[in-house]
Amino acid sequence: TRTLDIDGRAASVFGLAGPGGQGLVLDPGQRFRVDLTNNLDVETIIHWHGLIPPNAQDGVPDMPMPLLAPGETRSYDFEARPGTHWMHSHVPIQEMHLLAAPLIVRSAEDVAADRQEVVMFLHDFSFKSPEEVLAEIAGGHGGGGHGAHGGHGGAQPMQAMPMDGMGAMPGMDHGAMGHGGMGGMPMGNMPGMGGMMGMGGMTMDLNDYDWDAYLANDRTLSDPEVVRVERGGRIRLRVINAAAATVFWIDTGAATARLVAVDGHAVQPLPGNRFGLAMGQRLDLEIDLPSEGGAWPIVALREGARERAGLILATAGAEVRRIDGVAEAEAPAFDTDLAQEARLIALTPLPERSIDRSQMLMLGGSMQPYVWTINGAVWGQHRPVIARSGERVLLSFHNMSMMGHPMHLHGHVFQVVGLNGRAVPGALRDTVYVPPMSMVDVALDAGEAARWMLHCHHMPHLATGMMTEFAVTASA
């Protein structure tokens, strides 16, 4: 546990501290040889998001290793994949309690390049316990900004908390939830229906909770981190969205940027000064600073709202002005039309080969009762998505719900190959955002024969059942 100062108020949260503070940075070629010690008074387990360890070291409760007991140490040793990754508890209420940290694996090119590396680790934060937050969201009292998701009172708070490490979720009455996802849901129940992707010109509020604070590197904009930079220097900004339920836009303002990697994989450079990322995703931005001195705020804007977090790049002696944590105007909803995803092209795509197996995954759910499903089922009633090791697999995520879902697959890298039925030479990723009423196709080569998690990285969605498994069997 550690204590943060949130706008002058002390907050006790969890942490993942390595030799150099929160998180880990590995050098090129360095193996992931880590001893993980649980200094909490509760059981926990850590998932190495973006790395592909042997399944036994992946960090999912009882798949196959149990949670670490208080005081227990577990050793890990596997090959580390270069890129911007992160690590977090795979117990949703613990991740919501900030049990997460950066996990950066540097490449030889990173070391050789004449540039400064900066990490921007984003969180949403509540002074309430994660259990209270989840109960409020499930009961329809989560705030959620501007009314699109308001007024859903009456649903009973979830019985699933506290969760037993996302195992069988004891106490959850699956029978009371209904199994159809969006099946029998009347259109009038669909929050923000009129605001779907420009229908009627309305904007859609995709937030279902108003958090107390939004953090960049554990700090709000009332006291942001100021990173000392050189005039005319080049920055590699590694942005990690570790939030429980918030999508962010990254706005570099006057500092022009190039998006050069997503989820730790290089893409053809994309110039701009505003890029978005959903929960679990990462962006690497290259920024060339002007030759004159100054201060350049890098701001993370909460989608569909005015709240923001950020840090400031500043040369020595530059005047650093205070930035308000609330913007004058709302940021738009992120990538409802998949325009950003459509512009991403992998620098090193998957090798061409024919598809051996195709599977459709229907993403569904409702705000009342607050339950989220894959193929109409919650975790524990799920039917595994199956493949054989070595097969080229096409997964089609079809989101028929009114919320966006960042879908994360453990143990694999996939390539985005289709957006709303249109073929694309898209980015390599491990987490893809599927906006409301949209379809995203990804291709991958099935890896180690094992049970691999496949789930939404929106923690309240995950906590209420939006998880299945990608069950890989040995090749014949």
C-alpha positions as CSV (number, residue, x, y, z in Angstrom):
1,T,0.0,0.0,0.0
2,R,1.0,3.6,-0.5
3,T,-0.4,7.0,0.1
4,L,-1.1,9.6,-2.7
5,D,-2.0,13.2,-2.3
6,I,-5.1,13.8,-4.4
7,D,-5.7,17.6,-4.4
8,G,-4.7,17.9,-0.8
9,R,-6.5,14.9,0.4
10,A,-4.6,11.7,1.4
11,A,-5.6,8.5,-0.4
12,S,-4.4,5.0,0.5
13,V,-4.0,2.9,-2.6
14,F,-2.2,-0.3,-3.7
15,G,1.1,-0.2,-5.6
16,L,3.7,-2.3,-7.5
17,A,7.1,-1.2,-6.6
18,G,10.3,-2.4,-8.2
19,P,13.9,-1.4,-7.6
20,G,13.4,2.0,-9.2
21,G,9.9,2.8,-7.7
22,Q,6.6,2.1,-9.3
23,G,6.9,-0.4,-12.2
24,L,9.8,-2.0,-14.1
25,V,12.1,-1.0,-16.9
26,L,14.0,-3.8,-18.6
27,D,17.0,-3.4,-20.9
28,P,17.2,-4.9,-24.4
29,G,17.5,-8.7,-24.2
30,Q,17.0,-8.8,-20.5
31,R,14.8,-11.7,-19.4
32,F,11.8,-11.1,-17.2
33,R,13.3,-12.6,-14.1
34,V,11.2,-11.3,-11.3
35,D,10.4,-12.3,-7.8
36,L,6.9,-11.1,-6.9
37,T,6.2,-10.7,-3.2
38,N,2.7,-10.0,-1.9
39,N,3.0,-7.4,0.9
40,L,-0.8,-6.9,1.1
41,D,-3.0,-8.4,3.7
42,V,-5.2,-9.9,0.9
43,E,-4.5,-12.5,-1.8
44,T,-3.5,-11.1,-5.2
45,I,-2.0,-12.1,-8.5
46,I,-0.3,-9.9,-11.2
47,H,-0.8,-10.1,-15.0
48,W,2.0,-8.9,-17.2
49,H,-0.1,-7.1,-19.8
50,G,1.6,-7.1,-23.2
51,L,4.1,-9.8,-22.5
52,I,3.6,-13.4,-23.5
53,P,4.8,-15.6,-20.7
54,P,4.2,-19.4,-20.4
55,N,0.6,-19.8,-19.5
56,A,1.5,-20.8,-15.9
57,Q,3.1,-17.4,-15.4
58,D,0.4,-15.3,-17.0
59,G,-1.2,-14.1,-13.8
60,V,-4.9,-15.1,-13.9
61,P,-6.4,-16.5,-10.7
62,D,-6.5,-20.4,-10.8
63,M,-5.6,-20.5,-14.5
64,P,-3.7,-22.4,-13.5
65,M,-1.9,-20.8,-10.6
66,P,-3.7,-19.7,-7.4
67,L,-3.6,-16.3,-6.0
68,L,-0.6,-15.4,-3.9
69,A,-1.3,-15.4,-0.2
70,P,-0.2,-12.5,2.0
71,G,3.6,-12.8,2.5
72,E,4.1,-15.3,-0.4
73,T,6.7,-14.8,-3.1
74,R,6.5,-16.3,-6.6
75,S,9.2,-16.3,-9.2
76,Y,8.9,-15.6,-12.9
77,D,11.4,-16.2,-15.7
78,F,10.5,-15.8,-19.4
79,E,11.5,-13.9,-22.5
80,A,10.5,-10.2,-22.4
81,R,9.0,-8.6,-25.5
82,P,10.1,-5.1,-26.3
83,G,7.5,-2.3,-26.0
84,T,5.3,-0.3,-23.8
85,H,3.5,-2.7,-21.5
86,W,2.1,-2.6,-18.0
87,M,1.2,-4.9,-15.1
88,H,-1.8,-5.1,-12.9
89,S,-3.8,-7.2,-10.6
90,H,-6.2,-9.6,-12.3
91,V,-8.7,-9.0,-9.5
92,P,-10.8,-6.1,-10.8
93,I,-11.4,-4.5,-7.4
94,Q,-7.6,-4.4,-6.8
95,E,-6.9,-2.9,-10.2
96,M,-9.5,-0.3,-9.4
97,H,-7.5,0.3,-6.2
98,L,-4.5,1.2,-8.4
99,L,-2.6,-2.1,-8.1
100,A,-0.9,-1.4,-11.5
101,A,2.3,0.0,-12.8
102,P,4.3,0.5,-16.0
103,L,6.3,-2.3,-17.5
104,I,8.7,-1.0,-20.2
105,V,10.9,-3.3,-22.2
106,R,13.4,-1.2,-24.1
107,S,14.7,-2.3,-27.5
108,A,18.2,-1.8,-28.9
109,E,16.8,1.0,-31.1
110,D,15.5,2.7,-28.0
111,V,19.0,2.7,-26.4
112,A,20.7,3.9,-29.6
113,A,18.2,6.7,-30.3
114,D,19.0,10.2,-29.2
115,R,15.8,10.8,-27.4
116,Q,14.4,11.2,-23.9
117,E,11.8,8.6,-22.7
118,V,8.8,9.8,-20.7
119,V,6.0,7.5,-19.3
120,M,2.5,8.8,-18.8
121,F,0.5,6.3,-16.7
122,L,-3.2,7.2,-16.5
123,H,-5.8,6.2,-13.9
124,D,-9.3,7.1,-12.8
125,F,-9.7,7.3,-9.0
126,S,-12.4,7.3,-6.4
127,F,-12.1,7.9,-2.6
128,K,-14.9,5.3,-2.3
129,S,-13.9,1.6,-2.1
130,P,-14.1,-0.3,-5.4
131,E,-16.9,-2.3,-3.9
132,E,-18.9,0.9,-3.3
133,V,-18.1,2.1,-6.8
134,L,-19.3,-1.1,-8.4
135,A,-22.4,-1.2,-6.3
136,E,-23.2,2.4,-7.4
137,I,-22.7,1.6,-11.0
138,A,-24.8,-1.5,-10.9
139,G,-27.5,0.3,-9.1
140,G,-27.6,3.1,-11.7
141,H,-26.1,5.8,-9.4
142,G,-22.7,6.1,-10.9
143,G,-23.1,9.7,-12.2
144,G,-21.9,9.2,-15.7
145,G,-21.7,12.8,-16.6
146,H,-24.6,14.2,-18.5
147,G,-27.7,12.1,-18.2
148,A,-27.3,9.6,-21.0
149,H,-26.8,6.9,-18.4
150,G,-28.6,8.6,-15.5
151,G,-31.9,7.5,-14.0
152,H,-31.2,3.8,-13.8
153,G,-32.1,3.5,-10.1
154,G,-33.7,0.4,-8.7
155,A,-31.3,-2.3,-9.8
156,Q,-29.9,-4.2,-6.8
157,P,-26.2,-3.7,-6.0
158,M,-24.1,-6.5,-7.2
159,Q,-24.0,-9.5,-5.0
160,A,-20.6,-10.5,-6.5
161,M,-18.4,-8.5,-4.3
162,P,-15.9,-9.1,-2.9
163,M,-14.8,-11.3,-5.8
164,D,-12.8,-14.3,-5.2
165,G,-10.1,-13.4,-7.7
166,M,-12.6,-13.6,-10.6
167,G,-13.0,-17.3,-10.0
168,A,-16.6,-18.6,-9.9
169,M,-17.6,-15.2,-8.5
170,P,-19.3,-16.5,-5.4
171,G,-22.7,-15.2,-4.4
172,M,-23.5,-14.0,-7.9
173,D,-27.0,-15.1,-8.9
174,H,-26.4,-15.8,-12.6
175,G,-30.0,-16.9,-12.9
176,A,-31.3,-13.5,-12.1
177,M,-29.3,-11.8,-14.8
178,G,-30.9,-13.1,-17.9
179,H,-28.8,-14.7,-20.6
180,G,-29.7,-12.8,-23.7
181,G,-27.4,-9.8,-23.4
182,M,-29.1,-7.4,-25.6
183,G,-31.6,-10.1,-26.7
184,G,-34.8,-9.0,-25.2
185,M,-33.8,-5.5,-24.3
186,P,-36.4,-2.9,-25.4
187,M,-34.8,0.0,-27.3
188,G,-36.1,2.5,-24.8
189,N,-33.8,0.9,-22.2
190,M,-30.7,1.7,-24.3
191,P,-29.1,4.7,-22.8
192,G,-28.0,7.3,-25.3
193,M,-29.7,5.5,-28.1
194,G,-30.4,8.8,-29.9
195,G,-26.8,9.7,-29.7
196,M,-25.5,6.7,-31.6
197,M,-22.5,7.8,-33.7
198,G,-24.1,10.9,-35.1
199,M,-27.7,9.7,-35.4
200,G,-29.7,12.9,-34.9
201,G,-26.5,14.8,-34.4
202,M,-26.3,14.1,-30.7
203,T,-23.1,13.1,-28.9
204,M,-23.1,10.0,-26.9
205,D,-21.9,9.8,-23.3
206,L,-20.0,6.6,-22.9
207,N,-19.0,7.1,-19.3
208,D,-20.9,5.3,-16.6
209,Y,-19.1,6.7,-13.6
210,D,-17.9,10.2,-12.4
211,W,-14.6,9.5,-10.7
212,D,-13.3,11.8,-8.0
213,A,-10.0,12.4,-9.8
214,Y,-8.1,11.5,-13.0
215,L,-4.4,10.9,-12.6
216,A,-1.3,11.0,-14.7
217,N,1.6,9.4,-12.9
218,D,-0.4,9.4,-9.7
219,R,-1.0,13.2,-9.8
220,T,-3.8,15.5,-10.8
221,L,-3.4,18.7,-12.8
222,S,-3.4,20.8,-9.5
223,D,0.1,19.4,-9.0
224,P,1.2,17.8,-12.2
225,E,4.6,16.1,-12.8
226,V,6.9,18.6,-14.6
227,V,9.4,16.7,-16.8
228,R,12.6,18.5,-17.5
229,V,13.4,18.4,-21.2
230,E,16.0,19.9,-23.6
231,R,15.4,22.6,-26.2
232,G,15.0,21.0,-29.6
233,G,15.0,17.5,-28.0
234,R,13.1,14.5,-29.1
235,I,10.7,12.7,-26.7
236,R,9.4,9.2,-26.8
237,L,6.2,9.5,-24.8
238,R,4.8,6.1,-23.7
239,V,1.2,6.5,-22.7
240,I,-0.6,3.7,-20.8
241,N,-4.3,3.8,-20.0
242,A,-4.5,1.9,-16.7
243,A,-7.9,3.4,-15.9
244,A,-10.7,1.2,-14.7
245,A,-13.4,2.7,-16.9
246,T,-12.2,5.8,-18.7
247,V,-11.2,6.3,-22.3
248,F,-8.8,9.2,-22.8
249,W,-7.7,11.5,-25.6
250,I,-4.0,12.5,-25.5
251,D,-3.6,16.1,-26.6
252,T,-0.1,17.3,-27.1
253,G,-1.2,20.9,-27.9
254,A,1.6,23.0,-29.5
255,A,4.0,20.0,-29.4
256,T,3.4,18.2,-32.7
257,A,3.5,14.5,-32.3
258,R,3.8,11.3,-34.3
259,L,2.0,8.1,-33.2
260,V,4.7,5.4,-33.8
261,A,3.4,2.4,-31.8
262,V,0.3,1.0,-30.3
263,D,0.3,-1.7,-27.6
264,G,4.0,-2.0,-27.9
265,H,4.0,-2.6,-31.7
266,A,5.3,-0.2,-34.3
267,V,2.9,1.4,-36.8
268,Q,3.5,3.6,-39.8
269,P,4.0,7.0,-38.2
270,L,0.9,9.1,-38.0
271,P,1.2,12.8,-37.4
272,G,-1.1,14.8,-35.2
273,N,-1.7,16.3,-31.8
274,R,-4.7,14.3,-30.6
275,F,-4.9,10.5,-30.2
276,G,-7.2,8.3,-28.2
277,L,-6.7,5.2,-26.2
278,A,-9.1,2.9,-24.3
279,M,-8.5,1.0,-21.1
280,G,-5.6,-1.5,-21.4
281,Q,-4.2,0.2,-24.5
282,R,-0.8,2.0,-25.0
283,L,0.3,4.7,-27.4
284,D,3.9,5.6,-28.2
285,L,4.2,9.2,-29.4
286,E,7.4,10.9,-30.8
287,I,7.5,14.6,-30.1
288,D,10.1,17.0,-31.5
289,L,10.4,20.0,-29.3
290,P,11.0,23.5,-30.7
291,S,14.5,24.9,-30.4
292,E,13.4,27.6,-28.1
293,G,12.6,27.1,-24.4
294,G,9.2,26.7,-23.0
295,A,6.6,24.5,-21.3
296,W,4.4,22.0,-23.2
297,P,1.4,20.5,-21.4
298,I,0.5,16.9,-22.5
299,V,-3.1,16.5,-21.5
300,A,-5.3,13.4,-21.2
301,L,-8.9,14.4,-21.8
302,R,-11.7,12.2,-20.5
303,E,-13.9,11.3,-23.5
304,G,-17.3,12.8,-23.6
305,A,-16.5,15.0,-20.6
306,R,-14.5,18.0,-19.4
307,E,-12.2,16.4,-16.8
308,R,-8.6,16.0,-17.7
309,A,-5.2,14.9,-16.3
310,G,-1.7,15.4,-17.6
311,L,2.0,16.3,-17.2
312,I,4.1,19.1,-18.5
313,L,7.3,19.0,-20.5
314,A,9.4,22.1,-19.6
315,T,12.9,23.3,-20.4
316,A,15.1,24.7,-17.6
317,G,13.9,28.0,-16.3
318,A,10.6,28.0,-18.3
319,E,7.5,29.4,-16.8
320,V,5.1,26.6,-15.9
321,R,1.5,27.8,-15.7
322,R,-1.2,26.0,-13.7
323,I,-3.7,24.1,-15.8
324,D,-7.2,23.6,-14.7
325,G,-8.3,20.0,-14.2
326,V,-11.6,20.8,-16.0
327,A,-11.5,22.0,-19.6
328,E,-13.8,24.7,-21.1
329,A,-15.4,22.2,-23.5
330,E,-16.2,18.5,-23.5
331,A,-13.9,16.2,-25.4
332,P,-15.8,14.1,-28.0
333,A,-16.5,10.4,-27.7
334,F,-13.6,8.3,-28.8
335,D,-13.4,6.5,-32.2
336,T,-17.2,5.8,-32.5
337,D,-16.6,5.5,-36.2
338,L,-13.2,3.7,-35.9
339,A,-11.5,6.5,-37.8
340,Q,-8.3,6.4,-35.7
341,E,-8.1,2.6,-35.9
342,A,-8.6,2.7,-39.6
343,R,-5.5,4.9,-40.0
344,L,-3.2,2.5,-38.2
345,I,-1.0,0.3,-40.4
346,A,1.3,-2.3,-38.9
347,L,5.0,-1.8,-39.7
348,T,5.5,-5.6,-39.4
349,P,2.2,-7.3,-40.2
350,L,1.4,-10.9,-39.6
351,P,2.7,-13.2,-42.4
352,E,0.1,-13.8,-45.1
353,R,-1.7,-17.2,-44.7
354,S,-5.2,-18.6,-45.0
355,I,-7.7,-18.6,-42.1
356,D,-8.1,-22.0,-40.4
357,R,-10.9,-21.0,-38.1
358,S,-13.3,-18.1,-37.7
359,Q,-15.3,-17.2,-34.7
360,M,-17.9,-14.5,-34.0
361,L,-18.0,-13.0,-30.5
362,M,-21.2,-11.1,-29.7
363,L,-20.6,-8.4,-27.1
364,G,-23.8,-7.5,-25.2
365,G,-25.1,-6.2,-22.0
366,S,-27.4,-3.7,-20.4
367,M,-27.3,-0.9,-17.8
368,Q,-30.2,-2.3,-15.8
369,P,-29.7,-5.0,-14.7
370,Y,-26.0,-4.0,-15.0
371,V,-24.6,-7.2,-16.6
372,W,-22.2,-7.6,-19.6
373,T,-21.8,-10.7,-21.7
374,I,-19.8,-12.4,-24.5
375,N,-22.0,-14.6,-26.7
376,G,-24.9,-14.0,-24.3
377,A,-23.1,-15.5,-21.3
378,V,-21.3,-14.3,-18.2
379,W,-18.1,-15.8,-17.0
380,G,-18.9,-19.1,-15.3
381,Q,-21.6,-19.9,-17.9
382,H,-19.4,-19.1,-20.8
383,R,-18.6,-21.5,-23.7
384,P,-14.8,-21.3,-24.5
385,V,-13.6,-19.9,-27.8
386,I,-11.6,-22.8,-29.1
387,A,-8.6,-23.2,-31.5
388,R,-5.7,-25.5,-32.1
389,S,-2.1,-24.4,-31.5
390,G,-0.6,-23.1,-34.7
391,E,-3.9,-22.3,-36.4
392,R,-4.5,-18.9,-38.0
393,V,-7.7,-17.7,-36.3
394,L,-10.1,-14.9,-37.2
395,L,-12.0,-13.4,-34.3
396,S,-14.9,-11.1,-35.1
397,F,-16.0,-8.8,-32.2
398,H,-19.5,-7.7,-32.9
399,N,-20.6,-5.1,-30.3
400,M,-24.4,-4.9,-30.1
401,S,-24.4,-2.9,-26.9
402,M,-24.5,0.8,-26.3
403,M,-21.1,0.9,-24.5
404,G,-17.6,0.6,-26.0
405,H,-15.6,-2.5,-25.1
406,P,-11.7,-2.7,-25.1
407,M,-11.2,-6.4,-25.7
408,H,-8.0,-7.9,-24.4
409,L,-6.6,-11.4,-25.3
410,H,-4.0,-12.9,-23.1
411,G,-1.0,-14.8,-24.4
412,H,-1.3,-13.6,-28.0
413,V,-0.7,-10.7,-30.4
414,F,-3.3,-10.1,-33.0
415,Q,-3.6,-7.9,-36.1
416,V,-6.7,-5.8,-36.8
417,V,-7.8,-6.9,-40.2
418,G,-11.4,-5.7,-40.5
419,L,-13.5,-2.7,-39.4
420,N,-17.2,-2.9,-39.9
421,G,-16.8,-5.4,-42.7
422,R,-14.0,-3.5,-44.5
423,A,-10.6,-5.2,-44.8
424,V,-7.7,-3.2,-43.4
425,P,-4.0,-3.8,-43.0
426,G,-4.3,-2.7,-39.3
427,A,-2.1,-2.5,-36.3
428,L,-0.7,-5.3,-34.2
429,R,-2.3,-5.2,-30.7
430,D,-3.3,-7.1,-27.6
431,T,-6.3,-4.9,-26.8
432,V,-8.7,-3.5,-29.4
433,Y,-11.5,-1.0,-28.8
434,V,-14.9,-2.0,-30.2
435,P,-17.3,1.0,-30.2
436,P,-21.0,0.6,-29.8
437,M,-22.9,-1.0,-32.7
438,S,-19.6,-1.9,-34.5
439,M,-17.6,-4.9,-35.6
440,V,-13.8,-5.4,-35.5
441,D,-12.1,-8.5,-37.0
442,V,-8.7,-9.6,-35.7
443,A,-6.3,-12.3,-36.9
444,L,-3.9,-14.3,-34.8
445,D,-1.9,-17.4,-34.7
446,A,-3.0,-19.6,-31.8
447,G,-0.1,-20.1,-29.4
448,E,0.6,-22.4,-26.4
449,A,-2.0,-25.0,-25.8
450,A,-3.7,-23.6,-22.6
451,R,-6.7,-21.7,-21.3
452,W,-6.1,-18.0,-22.1
453,M,-8.3,-15.2,-20.8
454,L,-10.3,-13.1,-23.3
455,H,-12.2,-10.2,-21.7
456,C,-13.3,-6.6,-21.7
457,H,-10.9,-4.3,-20.0
458,H,-13.6,-2.0,-18.6
459,M,-13.4,-3.2,-15.0
460,P,-17.1,-2.9,-14.1
461,H,-17.9,-4.9,-17.3
462,L,-15.4,-7.5,-16.4
463,A,-16.6,-7.7,-12.8
464,T,-20.1,-8.4,-13.9
465,G,-19.2,-11.2,-16.3
466,M,-17.7,-9.9,-19.5
467,M,-15.0,-12.6,-19.8
468,T,-14.5,-15.8,-21.6
469,E,-11.5,-18.0,-22.4
470,F,-9.6,-18.7,-25.6
471,A,-9.0,-22.4,-25.1
472,V,-6.1,-23.6,-27.3
473,T,-5.6,-27.4,-27.7
474,A,-2.4,-29.1,-28.9
475,S,-2.1,-29.4,-32.7
476,A,-3.1,-32.8,-34.1
